[in-house]
Amino acid sequence: MQVAGILTPIPTPFDAGGDVDPGALRAALARWLATPLAGFVVLGSNGEAALLDEDESDRVIAAAREAVPADRAFIVGTGRESTRGAIQAARRAAALGADQVLVRTPGFYKAQMTAEAFVRHYTAVADASPVPILLYNYTAVTGVTLPVEVVAALARHPNIAGMKESNGDIDRLRRLIAVAPPPFRLLAGSPATLLDAIDAGAAGGILAIASVVPHACVRLFELARAGRMGEARALQARLAPLARLLGSVYGIAGLKAALKLVGCDVGDPRPPLLPLRPSAVSDLVEALGQTWQARGESDAGLEPPSPDMRSGLVLARRGQTSW
């Protein structure tokens, strides 16, 4: 499967007791499948993968695979600190139906993560994985950065299909695309870099905000691919406040709170992560409202908020939601 377009890394739902909630996951996926998203990533950084044990991870993969049809990309995060662990996770994900696996950089032993270590790690995982792998670079989480020259070397491996790049460095994105041409596919990890990445030749993006406003994110991609960059940048500017809140400001807690506001309750984050404090909800309400304001041609093709979305926002503005 050649991955392209807008995918979203979906959060892992937990019930009131803090256990994985497969039913809530399937319900959320049913909503997202009614949108034009190209596919889904489970057990990524926004899926709280690091907080799940292996049995829970397998249950999430199985429940999601049951809901996601074959015509949407189904990618599973299988990064582990050890090469052995990453291989085992990739094999389990493949057995449970993953189309591809997303393998973050190991980062616990930061000083020892040299170019040679990365090449050996990813080569071993790619050699052993039954499905293609995607490299995953996210320095803000792992504390390490996959060097451009390492990506260039790994891109030649027949079972390494591409990369998700979540650093916000546009020059680095361009260099990655230059050293790893098709069929290797680069996917941007932030709406702030998506337009420049597509302009440079990226295949699309894996965006957390796309689980909250999927139509807007797909529209952003379509405008960029059509060369309508003025409209695309106007829409990007409207999405920027919400993207920032769901990223560097509030993170997973903000993402789950925003989903609750639009009628898709996936529970709270798993401790030690804390739920969003009630005083911050107004920030999300304002950013969501800005995203849905009608402003000319850049809104063509966007759906307005549904009745349950509108009611959620109204209740939040009145302080009548429970958090």
C-alpha positions in Angstrom: 0.0 0.0 0.0 1.3 3.4 -1.0 0.4 5.8 1.8 -0.6 9.3 0.7 -3.0 12.1 1.8 -4.1 12.9 5.4 -4.0 10.3 8.1 -4.6 10.8 11.8 -2.9 9.2 14.8 -5.9 8.2 16.8 -6.0 8.4 20.7 -6.5 5.3 22.7 -9.8 5.4 24.6 -9.8 4.4 28.3 -12.9 3.7 30.3 -13.8 5.2 33.7 -11.7 2.5 35.4 -8.6 3.4 33.3 -8.8 0.2 31.1 -8.5 0.2 27.3 -12.0 0.6 25.9 -12.3 -1.2 22.5 -16.0 -0.3 22.2 -15.2 3.4 22.4 -12.4 2.9 19.9 -14.7 1.3 17.4 -17.3 4.1 17.9 -14.7 6.8 17.3 -13.5 5.0 14.2 -17.0 4.8 12.8 -17.1 8.6 13.0 -13.8 9.1 11.3 -14.6 6.6 8.6 -17.4 8.9 7.6 -14.8 11.5 6.7 -12.3 11.6 3.7 -9.3 10.7 5.9 -6.9 8.4 4.0 -6.1 6.2 7.0 -5.3 5.9 10.6 -2.3 5.3 12.9 -2.9 3.4 16.1 -0.4 3.3 19.0 1.5 6.4 17.9 2.7 9.0 20.4 -0.8 10.5 20.5 -2.1 7.0 21.2 -0.3 6.8 24.5 1.6 3.7 23.2 4.3 4.1 25.8 1.7 3.7 28.6 0.2 0.4 27.3 1.5 -3.1 28.0 1.9 -5.5 25.1 -1.4 -7.3 25.7 -3.3 -4.0 25.7 -1.5 -2.9 22.6 -2.6 -6.1 20.8 -6.2 -5.6 21.9 -6.2 -2.0 20.5 -4.7 -3.2 17.2 -7.3 -6.0 16.8 -10.3 -3.7 17.7 -9.1 -1.0 15.3 -8.4 -3.5 12.4 -11.9 -4.9 12.8 -13.3 -1.4 12.2 -11.0 -0.1 9.5 -11.8 -1.3 5.9 -9.1 -2.4 3.5 -9.3 0.7 1.4 -8.0 2.9 4.3 -4.4 2.8 5.4 -4.0 1.0 8.7 -0.6 1.8 10.3 0.5 0.6 13.8 3.2 2.2 16.0 5.7 -0.5 17.0 8.7 1.5 18.2 10.5 -0.1 21.2 13.8 0.7 22.9 15.4 -2.6 21.9 15.7 -3.9 18.3 14.4 -7.2 19.5 11.3 -5.6 21.0 10.7 -3.6 17.9 10.9 -6.7 15.7 8.5 -8.6 18.0 6.1 -5.7 18.0 6.2 -5.4 14.2 5.5 -9.1 13.8 2.6 -9.0 16.2 1.1 -6.0 14.5 1.5 -7.6 11.1 -0.3 -10.8 12.3 -3.1 -8.6 13.6 -3.6 -6.9 10.2 -1.3 -3.8 10.0 -0.6 -2.6 6.5 2.6 -0.9 7.7 4.3 -0.2 11.0 5.6 3.1 12.3 8.9 2.7 14.2 10.0 5.6 16.3 13.7 6.2 17.1 14.9 4.5 20.3 16.1 7.3 22.6 16.7 6.1 26.1 20.4 5.8 25.6 20.7 9.0 23.7 24.5 9.4 23.7 24.8 5.9 22.1 22.3 6.5 19.4 24.9 7.1 16.6 24.3 6.9 12.9 25.6 3.4 12.9 23.3 2.3 15.7 20.3 3.7 13.9 21.2 2.1 10.6 21.7 -1.3 12.3 18.5 -1.0 14.3 16.2 0.0 11.4 17.8 -2.5 9.0 17.3 -5.3 11.4 13.6 -4.3 12.0 13.0 -3.9 8.2 14.6 -7.3 7.4 12.4 -9.0 10.0 9.1 -7.2 9.6 6.4 -9.0 7.5 5.0 -5.6 6.4 6.8 -2.4 5.3 8.0 0.0 7.9 8.0 3.8 8.2 10.8 5.6 10.0 9.5 8.0 12.7 11.5 11.0 13.8 10.1 13.1 16.7 12.9 14.7 18.7 10.5 16.4 21.2 9.5 13.0 22.5 12.6 10.8 22.0 15.3 13.4 22.5 17.3 12.1 19.5 17.2 13.1 15.8 17.5 10.7 12.9 20.3 12.1 10.7 19.5 13.0 7.1 22.4 10.8 5.9 20.9 7.8 7.8 17.5 8.3 6.2 19.3 8.4 2.8 20.9 5.1 3.5 17.8 3.4 4.9 15.6 4.7 2.1 17.3 2.2 -0.2 16.0 -0.8 1.9 13.1 -2.5 0.0 11.0 -2.9 3.1 11.3 0.7 4.3 8.4 2.6 2.7 8.8 6.1 4.0 9.0 8.3 7.1 7.0 10.5 9.4 8.9 13.6 10.2 7.5 15.5 13.2 10.2 18.1 13.6 9.2 21.6 12.5 12.3 22.2 10.4 11.4 23.0 6.8 14.9 22.9 5.5 15.3 19.5 7.0 12.1 18.3 5.3 13.4 19.5 2.0 16.7 17.8 2.5 15.0 14.5 3.5 12.8 14.6 0.3 15.9 15.4 -1.8 18.0 12.4 -0.4 15.1 9.9 -0.3 13.1 10.2 -3.6 10.1 8.1 -4.5 9.0 5.4 -3.9 10.1 6.4 -0.4 7.4 8.7 0.9 7.7 11.5 3.4 4.8 12.3 5.6 4.7 15.6 7.6 3.8 15.4 11.3 2.5 18.9 11.8 0.0 21.2 10.0 2.5 24.0 10.4 4.9 22.2 8.0 2.4 20.4 5.8 2.2 23.0 3.0 5.9 23.4 2.6 6.4 19.7 2.8 3.8 19.0 0.0 5.4 21.8 -2.0 8.7 20.0 -1.7 7.3 16.7 -2.7 5.9 15.1 0.5 3.1 12.5 0.0 0.9 13.9 2.8 0.7 14.2 6.6 -0.1 12.3 9.8 -1.8 15.0 11.8 -3.4 14.8 15.3 -5.6 17.7 14.6 -7.2 15.7 11.8 -9.1 13.6 14.3 -10.9 16.7 15.5 -11.4 18.6 12.2 -10.8 16.0 9.5 -12.5 17.8 6.7 -10.5 20.9 7.2 -7.2 19.0 7.2 -8.1 17.1 4.0 -9.1 20.3 2.4 -5.7 21.8 3.4 -4.0 18.9 1.6 -6.2 19.2 -1.5 -5.6 22.9 -1.8 -1.9 22.4 -1.6 -1.8 19.6 -4.1 -3.8 21.8 -6.5 -1.3 24.6 -6.2 -3.8 27.0 -4.6 -1.4 28.0 -2.0 -3.0 31.3 -1.1 -6.2 29.6 0.0 -4.2 26.8 1.6 -2.2 29.3 3.7 -5.4 31.1 4.8 -6.9 27.8 6.0 -3.6 26.9 7.6 -3.7 30.1 9.6 -7.2 29.3 10.8 -6.1 25.9 12.0 -2.9 27.1 13.6 -4.4 28.1 17.1 -6.1 24.7 17.5 -3.0 22.8 16.2 -0.8 24.6 18.7 -3.2 23.8 21.6 -3.3 20.2 20.7 0.4 20.0 20.3 3.0 21.9 22.3 0.5 23.6 24.8 -1.9 20.9 26.0 -0.8 17.7 24.2 -2.8 14.5 24.6 -5.0 16.0 27.3 -6.0 18.8 24.9 -6.6 16.4 22.0 -8.9 14.2 24.1 -10.7 17.3 25.5 -11.2 18.7 22.0 -12.7 15.4 20.8 -15.1 15.4 23.8 -16.2 18.9 22.8 -17.0 17.7 19.2 -19.0 14.8 20.5 -16.4 12.0 20.4 -15.6 11.1 24.0 -12.5 8.8 24.2 -12.0 9.3 27.9 -9.1 10.9 29.8 -5.4 10.3 29.4 -3.8 7.5 31.3 -1.8 8.5 34.4 0.8 9.9 34.9 -0.7 12.1 32.2 -3.3 14.4 33.7 -6.7 15.4 32.1 -7.1 18.9 30.8 -7.9 21.4 33.6 -11.4 22.9 33.3 -10.0 26.5 33.0 -8.3 25.5 29.7 -11.4 24.3 28.0 -12.3 27.9 26.9 -9.1 28.0 24.9 -10.2 25.0 22.9 -13.7 26.4 22.4 -12.3 29.6 21.0 -9.9 27.8 18.7 -12.6 25.4 17.4 -14.9 28.3 16.8 -12.2 30.1 14.7 -11.7 26.9 12.7 -15.3 26.8 11.7 -15.8 30.5 10.8 -16.9 30.8 7.2 -14.4 32.7 5.2 -14.8 32.6 1.5 -13.5 30.1 -1.0 -11.1 28.3 1.3 -14.2 26.8 3.0 -15.4 25.1 -0.1 -15.9 21.5 0.6 -15.7 21.8 4.4 -18.6 20.5 6.5 -20.0 22.7 9.2 -20.0 21.3 12.8 -22.7 18.7 13.4 -25.5 19.4 15.9 -23.7 17.4 18.6 -20.6 19.4 18.0 -22.5 22.7 18.2 -24.2 21.6 21.4 -20.9 20.6 23.0 -19.4 24.0 22.2 -22.4 25.8 23.5 -22.4 23.9 26.8 -18.7 24.5 27.1 -19.1 28.2 26.6 -21.7 28.2 29.3 -19.5 26.2 31.7 -22.1 23.3 31.7 -19.8 20.4 30.7 -18.2 18.2 33.3 -14.4 17.7 33.1 
